[in-house]
Amino acid sequence: MTDYRFQPKGFRSNLGWYDRGYIPHFDGGEIPQFLTFRLFDSLPQAMVKRWREASANKGEEGKVLFRKNVENYLDKGHGSCLLRDERVAKLVEDSLLFHHEKKYRLTAWVIMPNHVHLLATPLVNIELREIAHSIKSYTAHEANKLLKRRGQFWQHEPFDRYIRNRKHFVSVIRYIENNPVKAGLCLTAKEWRFSSAFYKT
């Protein structure tokens, strides 16, 4: 029997695809979304634009290439890596957990030195931009206070991908929780303190 819970059918959102800059977004209502928030200096916008242009008109192969370029660059730990500070990482983790069952159902997350991945299913009438704003606005303000700094904290636009089916859902959980291992920051996913894997028994 087909499991339609994670299929892009019966969208409640009227937004669908939209674009607020370099990155297209898909808001599909109550469908799980793989979101990535990046620190302001983790990935130059010009590079995102160049990769996006290079992958244009290449269909699914181009999308995969674009994602791999982004993921590999982020995992090299470019930029100030402000999330390496455990106080800031805890602040972000607490914010992710605070909105669980209020704005989304949080399935998996990881806080890396310069970016955050999460897999979350928006609740009824909650749009992706509201989720992103709720997390980023509060954490940017509080992190800047903790670090005694001013200015931009996050990149303006997150990356998002809607989940196509159960196989995709499972592979994204695995990717998120193993990201610190892939980046060479630990040996096993459970060792990384700021991740959903850390809490698994």
N, C-alpha and C positions, 0 to 999 in steps of 0.2 A: 504494500500500500504506500502511496506517495505521501510524504509528510509536507503539507502545504504551509506549515507555520513559518518557514524561512524562505518561502517563494515570493518573488515580487509580484503578487497578485492582490487585487482588492485594496490598493493603496488608499489611505484615508487623507493623505496630504495632497493639496492642490499644487504644490511647488514643482514636483518632478525635478528635471534637470535645471540648474541655474548656474550663473557664473558671476562672481564678484571680483574678478581680477584674473590671475594667471591660471587658477585651478577650477575646473568644473566640479559641481557638487550635485549629488542626487539625494533629495529628501523624499523618502518613500513611506512616511508614516511609521507604523509599528513593525518595522523590519530591522533586524540586527544590523548595526553599522560598525565597521572597523575604522576608528578615528585615530589620527596622529596629530598631536600638538607639538610644535617645535619651538625651541628658544629663538629669540630674535636674531641671534648671530650664528645659528647652527648650520644654515644652508642659504647661501646667497640667492635672492630672488631672480637674478639674472641667469643663474645656473638652472633654476627650475624652468624658466622660460625657454632656455636653449634645449634642455632635455625634452620639454613638451613639444617644441617645434620639430625636433629630430624624430620624435615618435609619431607625429601626426600622419594620418593616412596609411598607417600600418596595421590598423585593426587591433585585434587582441594582442598580437605580438608586440606592437608598439606600446600598449598599455603595460604589459609585463616588463618590457625593457625600461620604461620610465620608472616604474615602482622599484625595480632592482637598483637603478642608479641612485634614487633617493635613499633607499634603505642602506645601501653600502656606504654612501657618503655620511649619513647620520651615525652609523655604527663606528665610524673612525674617530668620533668624539671631537669634531671641530667646534670651534667657538669657546665661549667662556665656561660652558658646562656647569651652570649655576645649580642644576639639580643634583650635582654630586654632593652638595651640602645636605647632610641628613635632616637638618631642620626644615629645609625647603622641600625636600622629597616627602617628608612626613606631612607637611602642610598640603601638598598636592594630593597625596594619598587620602588624607582625611576629607578633602573636598570631593574627590571621586566617590568615596563611600557615603558621604553626606547626602548626595543626590540620588543614591540607589533607592529605588521604590518611590521616589518623589518625582523624578523627571525621566528616569530610565531604569531598566533592569541591567545591572552591571554583571557581566559574565567573566571577564578577564581583564587584567591591566598589568602594565609594567612601567616603572619610572626609570628611565635611562638618564645618563648624565646630561644629555642635551635635547631629549624628546620624551614624549609620553605616548604609549599605545593603550587604547582601550577598546573592548568589544562591548557594546551596549545596545539595548533595544529601547528606543524611545517609547514612552507611555503615550496614551491617547492625547491627541492635540498638542504634543510637544514637538517642536521642530528642532532640527540639528543646530541651527544658528543660536537657538535659546540655550541648548545644552552647552555649546562651546562658550557662549558668553558667560553663563553662570560659573563655569569652572575657571576660565581664563581671567575674567575681570577680578574676581575675588583673590585668586592665588597670586596674580601679578602685583596687586596692591600690598598684600601681606608679605610676599617674598621680598619686595623692595624694602619694606620696613625692616624685616629681619636682617637683610644684607646691607642696610644703610646706603642704598643706592636709589637713583631716580631714572626715569626713562622707560622705554619699551622693554617688556620682559618676554612676551611671546611673539612669534610671527603672527600676522593678522589672520591668515587663512589656514585652517587645518586641512589635512588630507583626509578624505573619507571614501570608503568603499562599502556599498551595501552587500549584504551576504546573500548569495544566490541559492544555496541549498545546504543541507545538513553536512555534506562532505566539506564544503567551503567553511562552514561554521567551525567544525572541528579543526581544520587545518589552520585557521586564524588563531584559535586558542593556543595551539601548539607553537605557532610562530611568535605570538606575543610572549608567552611564558619562557620560551627558549632564546629570546632576543639577547639577554645578557651573556648566555653561553656562546652564542654565535659571535658576539662582539668581543669575546675573550675576557670578560669581566669576572667570570666564575666558572666552575667546572660543572655544576648541576643547577637546574632551574630553581630548585628549592633553596639554594644558598643565597639567592638574591633577595634581600630584605624587602624591597619595595615592589612587590609583585604578588599577583594572586596565587602563584605557585608556592610562595612562602607559607601560605596558610593551609595548603593541602596536606592531609595526613597520609 
